[in-house]
């Protein structure tokens, strides 16, 4: 009887306190909130409802607006916990438990940030021993978007670090937090928001990119894509065609996308299509570049009068596709099939042409097959297979075409919209950024791109939000003579941008790279270096140098150039030789560079060269995968740099 009586009382209470998702998905069980700063909390409720938030002996209220959005702010709280957070809006209640106050870090970038613990050195042991309940992990689902999202594209959760949760989490991010907790012993929340192969422009908001300038046409098309993808594809096709017509060696009559294009030089492709490296064609056996494909399909008047989609098998890596001379789609998504809606009136009774340009930059490339995998899908349900022969034509050279701004990893603002915007103004202690490999084809522009991203994210997360940048690791064989290098340009841009800002720091990785693997697995050492940068930049340990020796001043005489270094622990040392190697002297615009013999003189390096008097700049460790032998007594490496030689002797 007593049980029945209690049940009678419990039932109305349960009905009254129905569980509704009032909080933004960032606020969940096991979350970490940023200590020692005001705590912004937000979510959705019924429109115009009063919302009450109770947390750590505080109560704050807010009023949901006409669309149900609400937010409120709690007073700062010191490190500690666990706490419960309870939110009530009318009859709706949500409670989250085991919330800790600590330091929250956003870890973002491309594949070297995304690389999970299971692919790091000593992975089995690291996973088995991962029992760090005060390190909490949160992974933002991978999802591009053409407009900023308020929420995430899929389910999310905060998870205490354990063998199960760290296995697929960012190794660089996890090892950083584990190392930093040795000296900053507070709970740490790690937010992983990373995408392999992504360019920095994809992580930057459209407003910030537009303010930077130089991308207006692409941004206009991107804005159009949000409301009218069909029109945007056609507009982008015209832009791409202009690039094709203006590229080096172009001929005015060469327009392969046109139905009546010249067929000279086209050859029939194998019926199974697939990777062109496997066709048995010697010229394509190791080919990276563009290949044009074309076929045709015959339609009746009834078929042509319907709405339709063009369905294609996956293209590796990037396609631009035309039907009857009009661009209908473009994606950079290896392994994903394509599905492009066709504009009304584009199809016609009789012969219709389908042309696909495929760009591949590494590994296997091509349009997957067989022919039955490609079809027109009509609105009445009819599927018309493109089973006519496919023809192909390679387009040799070094193509760097414009990429459609809505591409996931290489577009404009796509990953910001889908993976940064949903974080709102969640409290952070700092941001870790490991990206740049995908921008090495345009390294000269990277410094401005990085400044734009830094300032853009600070507008969202805080005006003085610390930014810790990982300088690109070495990759590729060392050169036998001075070379130009987009990798080196990106590294120097990272160095300069970090050095100009007191709230930024640089973690060197040049010496822990792998000549044969763009994803070096020694993320434990990278984590230690990032933690050292954080201790210096974020936690004020000024006596601890952020990285290694840093070139601070350069001067010259008629026969020598002298480079002074600061942040040297002990003295400068050279490994593997009597003096450091990898120094170059270059003329104006680095059109001609020569290696220079170097000797150590205390905390300076002296270059002896006949080019000393005429050189315009000095470079160190300047290559994709250079050999760098200059360190200090602690073993910390001096990083790559390029400095101008000026009359005053200042870099």
N, C-alpha and C positions, 0 to 999 in steps of 0.2 A: 504493500500500500504506500509505504514511504517512497519507494522508487517511482511509483506512478505519479505521486504528488509532485516530486521533484521534476519529473518529466513534463508535467503540465506547466510548471513555472519556466522550465528551460526552453520549451518550444517557442513561446512568444519572444523571449530574449534572442534566440537564434534568428527568428524571423526579422526582429527589429535590427540586429547588427549583421545584416547580410554583407558578405565579403565582396567588395567591389574594388576594382583597380583604380583607386583615386590618385596614387602616386605615379610619377613618371617611372618607367622600368629601371632606371638607374638606382632607385631607392628600393632595395630588396633585402631579404635576409642575408647576413654576413657582409653587408656593404661596409666600406670604409669612407668616412667623411673627413674633409680636410680640417685638421685641428687649428686652433688659434686664429681663426678668421670667421667673419659672419657666414652662416650656413644658409644658402638659398635652397628652398624646397619648393617643388612645383608639381603640377599634375593636371588632371581633368576631373570635373564633377558635373553634376546637373547644372545647367545655366542658372546664373544668379543665386546660387546656393552659397551660404556661409560655410567656410571650411575651417576646421580647427585642427591644429597640429600640436601634439604633446610629445616632448622629447627631452630627456635628461633634466627633469624638473622645470622645464620651460613650456609655456603655451603660447602659440602665435595663431592669429586668425587671418583669413583672406576671404575675398568675395570672388566667386567664379564669374567670369564675364559672360556675355551673351552666347559665346561659343563653348563655354564650359572650362576655359583655361583659368588657372589660378596659380598664384605663387606667394610665398611669404618668406620672411627671413628670421632665423634664430640667432641668438647671440653666440659669440665664439666660445668654444669649449676646448680645454686642454686634452692632450693625448690620454686615452684610456677607454674604458668600456668593460663589458658589453652593455649596450643600451637597447631598449625597445622604442620604436617610433609608432605612434598611433595617430591616425587621421580619420576625422569624422566629417561627413557632409550630409546633413539631414539624417535619414535612416541608414546611410551607407557608412561602413567602417572598414578600414584596412590597417592592419598591424604588421610591422616587420620587426624581426628580432635579431639579436647578436650583431648589432651595429657597433663598429669600433670607430674611435676618433684617432686619426693618424695622419700620414702623408700619402697623398694620391698622386700618381705619376701617369701621364699619358705617353704611351710608347707607340710611335707611328713611323711609317716609311714603307719601303718595299720589301723584297724577299728576305734580305738579311735581317730585318727586324721581325719578319713573320716566321723565320726559320724556327721550328719548334725544338724543345729540349730533346726529343727523341732523335734528332739529327745532329746534336752537339757531340763534342768529345765525351767519351766515357758515359754514353747516354744511359745504358742499363743501370749503372751504379747511381748516377744522378737521379734517375726517376725513382729507384727503389728507396733512396734516402730522403726523398722530398717530403718532409713532415714539418711544415712551417705554418701552423694555424693562424699566425698573426700576419702572414702575407696572403692577401686576398686577390683573386684573379677574375678579370672581367674581359670577355672577348666581344668586340663589336662585330655583328654579322657582316660578311662581305656583301655589299650591295651598292652599286652606283645609283644615282638619281639625277634627274634633269632639273629638279627644283629642291630647295632645302627641305629635309624631312624633320618632323618633330619627334618621331619615334623610330624605333629600329625595324628592320625588315623581317625579323624573326625573333624567336624566344631568346632571352638573355638571362644570365644569373651571375651572382658573385659566388666564388668558390674558394674556400681555404686551400692553400697549397698542399697537395697530397700527391702520391704517385699517380693517381688517376687524373688529377686536374692539370698537373704541370706537363704531362706527356706531350700534349699538342699546343702548349702555350709558348709564347715567344721566349727563346732561350736568352737572348740579350737582355730582355726586360726582367726576367726572373732572376738571372744571376746578378744583375745590377742591384736589385732590391735585397737579395740575400747578403751581398757584400756590404751594402750601405748600412744594414741593420747591425753590423758589428760595432759601428760607432754612433749610429742614430737609432737607438733601440725603441722604436715606436711601431705600432701597426702600420702596414703599408698596403695600399690599394693600387693595383696595376691594371690599367685599361689598355688593352691591345687593340689598336685600330690600324691595320697594315694590309697591304695588297702587293703581292709579288709582281714585278715588272712595271710598277706604276711610275708615272712622271710627276714631278712636283706640281705642275699646273693642275693636275686632277685633284690635289689636296687643298687648293686655294679657292676662296669664294669668287664668284663671278664679279662682284663689285670690286674686289681687290685687284683682280686681273684687269678689269677695265680701267681702273685708276692707274695701273702701271703703264698701260698703252701698248700699242702694237698688235693687239689681238681683236680689234673691234669687229672685223668682218666675221671671224669665227664665233665670237660671242653673240653677234646678232643672229646668226644661223642657229646657235645653240638655244637662244631664247625662243626662236620660232619653233624649234623642235618640240618644246614643251607643250605647245598648243596644236601644232600641225606637222607631225613627223613626215608626212608625204611631201608637203611643200618644202620642208627643210632639206630632205634628201635631194630633191631636184635642184635646189639652190646650191647645196654643197657640191653636187656633181658638176655644176658649171664652174665653181671655184677650182675643183680638182682638174677639170679639163684645161683651164687656163694655165695651171702649173705644168701640165703635160706639154702643152703647146710652147711654153717658154723655157723648158729645160734645155740643158746643153745638148747640142746635136739634134734638136727637134727640127722636123720638116713641116711646113704649113699644111700639107695634104694628109698628114698622118693622124687620123682620128679613129682608132680601132673600135671605139664604142658605137660608131655609126653603122646602121644596117647595110649601107652600100660601101663600106670601107674597102680599101684595096686588100685583096686576099694574098698578095705576093708575100712569100715567106712563111705562110701558115702551113702547119703539118697536122695530120690527123692524130689525135690523142688515143692512147689505148682505151678500150671500152670500159675497163675497170677503173680508169682514172687513178686516184690515189696519189701518193707522194711521187713527184716527178723524178726524184733521185733514183727511183726503182723502175723506171721505164726502160732502162737499158740504152738510154741516149747519152753518149759520152759527155756532151756539153752540159747536161743537166745532172750528172752523177754527184756533183758536190756543189751545186749551184744555189746561191742565196741571192735573191733579187725578185724581179717581177716576171710573171708569166700571164699573158692574156689568154682567155678561153672564150670560145663562142660556139653557139649552137642555134637551132631554130625550131619552132613548133608551128604547126598548121592548125588554124582554128576555123570553125564555122562562124557564120554571122551570129547565131544564137549564143555560141560560147563566148565570142569576143564581146558581146554586149553585156556580159555579167561582170559583177565585181569579182576580183580574184586576188590571190596572194601567190607570190613566187616562193616556193619551198626549195631550199638548196641544202645539200649535205655540208658538213663542216668544211671551212677553208682555213688553212694554216699559212699565215697568221691573220692577215688583214685582207678583206675584199672590198672592192667598190663594184657595184653591179648595175647594169643598164638593161632596160627592155625597150626595144625600138628607139634607141638613142637617147632615152631619158633615164637619168640616175634614179634608182628606186631604193637603194640601201647600201650601207657600209657598216661593217663591224670588225673590231679587233678582238676576236674571241676564239682562239684555237680550240678545236674540239667541240664547239657549239654549232649546231645547224643554224641556218639562216631562214628567216620567214619575213618577207617584205610585202606589205600591201601595195597594190598597184593603183595609180591614179585613175579615176573614171575616164573612159574614152581612150586610154593608152593602147589597149589591145585592138586588133583589127582582124577582119575576116581575111583569111589567107595566111601568108608566111609572116611570122613574128620573130624578131631576133632577140637573143639573150646573150649578153656579153659580161664576163666576169674578169676583173683584174685582181690577181692574187699576189700579195707581197709577202715574202718570207725572208727573215733576217738571220735565222740560224736553224740548224737541224733540218729535219724533213719539212718540205713545203708542198702545197698543192691543194687542189679541190678534190675532196673525197668522192668516191663513187660507190657503186657503179651507176650507170645512167638512170636506173630505176629509182635512185635516191633523190633525183631532181624532178620537180613537177610543178605544174600550175594547179592550184587548188581553187576551183570555182565556187561561187556562192551557193550553187544548187547541189553541192556535195561532190561533183565530178572531179576526179583527179586525173589530170592529163600528164602522163610521164614524158619527160624530155628525152626520148629515146633515139633522136637523130644523132648522128656522129658529132662528137666534140672535136673542135680544132684548136690548136694552140700556137702561140708565138712568144718566144722569150723576149724580154726587153733588157738586154745587158746594160751594164753601167753601174753607177752608184746612186740609186734612186733614193731620195729623201722626200717623199711626197707629203703633202699636208694630211694630217689624220683628222677624221671627223670629230668634232668637239664633243660628241656624245659617247665616244668610245669609253669603256669603263676605266681602264688603267691609264690610257694615254690621252684622255679627253681634257676638257676644261671644267673644273669644279665638280665633276661627277662624284668623286669620292669624298670631297668636302660635303656635298649635299647629302650623301647617303650614310656617311660614317663619322663625320665630325660635327655637323650641324645638330644631330640628335643628342649630342652631349650637353647642349645648352650651355649654361654658365656653371656647370658642376665645379665645385671647388677643387683646385689642383695645387700641388706643391711645385710641379715643374713638368716640362715636356722633353721627351727624348726623341730625336729625329735621326733615323738611319736610312738615307735615300740618296740617290744621285746617279746610280749606275745607268738608269734609263735616260738620263739627261746628258750623258757623255758625248753624244753626237752634236751637242750645242753647248759645250762647256763654257764658252765666253759669256753666255747669257745667265749663267747659274747664280751669280752673286745677286743680281737684281731679283731673280725668282725667289731666292732664299730670304732676302730681306722682306719681300712682299708677303711670303707665307708667315714669317715671324710676326710681323706687325698685324697681319690679318688675324692670327690666332690670339694674339694679345688683346685685340679688341673684344674677343669672345671670352677669354679666360682670365684676363687681368693685365693691366698696362705694363707691369714689370715682371711678368711671368718668366721664370728662367727657362732658357732653351739650351739643351745639351745636344750638340751635334756630333755624330760619329763621322770622322773623315774616312773616305773610301779606302778600303783595304787594297793591297796590291793584288793584281790579277794579270796573268799573261807572262810571257817570257821576257826577261830583261833585254834591252836593246844592246847592240854592239856599237852604236853611234847615236848622238843626240837626235831625238825625234820629237815631232809634235804629238801631243796626247790630249784628247778630250778628258780622259780620266784625271790627268794632272791639272787641267784647267778647273775641273770641278773641285778637286782637293784644295787648290789655292783659293777658290771662291769661298769654300767652307772656312778656311783659315782666316781670311780677311773679314768675313761677316761676323765670325765669333769674336775676333779680336777687337772689333769696333764697338762692342756693346758690353757694358759691365755685368749684364745679367745673362750672358751667354758664355758657353765653354765648349772646348773642342776635345774629343777623345780620339787619339791617334790609333789607327789600325793598319798602317802601311806595312808594318813588320810582322803582322799575324795573318796576312793574307795567304792565298794558295794560288800558285801560278796556273794550276790546272782546274781550279774549282772557284767559280764566282761566289760561292757560298762557303767561306772558310768556317770550319766547325768549332774553332777555339773561341766559343762565346763566353767561356768562363773568364778568360783574361780580358776580353772586351768589357764584361760586367765589372771587373775590378777597376778598369780604367774609367769607366763611366762613374762609378762610385767615387773615385778620387776627384773627378771634375766636380761632382755634386758637393763634395765636402768643401772644396775651395770656393765655388761660385755661389752655392745655395746656403751653405752652413757656415761660411765666413772663416774657414781655416786658411787664412792668408799665408801662413808660414809654409803651407803645403802647396807646392807648385801644382797647377791644374793638370798639366800634361808632362812634357819633357822639355829639353832645351828649346828656346824660341829665339830666332834671329831678331835682333833689336836694332842693329845699326850696321850700315855698310859704308865703307870709305875706300879710296883707292889712291895709288900713286901711278907713276908711269909703267911700273912693272908688276904691281901686285894689287890685289883686292883683299880687303880685310873685313870679315863679317863677325861682329860681336854678338854673343848670345847671353840671354838672361834666363832666369828660372832653371839654373844649372845646379843639380845636387852634386856636391863634390867638384869634380872637374870634367871637362869634355874628354872622351876617349873614343878611339876608333877600333872597330873589330875587324879581324881578318886581314889587316894590312898595317903598314907603318903609319899611314895617314888615311883620312876619310876619302871615300870615292863618291862619284855621282854629282860633282859640282860642274856647272857649265857656265860659260860666258857667251852672251848672245849680242848680236847687233840690233839695230832698231827693228821693232816688230818681230823679233826672233826669226828673221829670215835665214840667219846662219848662226849656228851655235857650235862651240867646240868644248870638249872636256878640258878641265883645268886641274893640274896637280895641286893638291891641298896638303897643308901641314897644320898641326895644332900649336896654338900659342896661348896657354892658359884657357880662358873662356872665349877664345876667338879662333876662327879658321882663316888661314891666309892662303890665297890662291896666287900662284906664280905663273904668269902667262904673258906672252907677247901681245895678247889681245886686251890686256888690262886697261890700257890707256883709251882704247876706242870702244870698248864694250858699253852697251846701253843697259844691260840687265844681267843679273846673276840668278841661276836656277839651281835647285838641289832636288835630287830624287825625282826627276821629271820624266815619267814614262807611265804606261799602264801598269806594268809590273816591275818597278825599278829595284835595284839593290841599294839599300840605305845602311850605311855602316857607322854613322855618327850617333853617339849616345852620351849619357853622363854616367857618373860612378854608380848610380842606382840601377842602371840598365835601361832607363827610359830613353826612347828614341827621339831624335830631332825629326820633326815632320817636314814634308815637302814644302817648298816655297819658291816664289819668284819675286825678286826685289829689283826696283829700278836703281840704276847708278846715277846719282844726281850730284851736281857740284857741291852741295852742302853735305853730302854723305849720309843723308837720312833716307830710310826706305819709304 
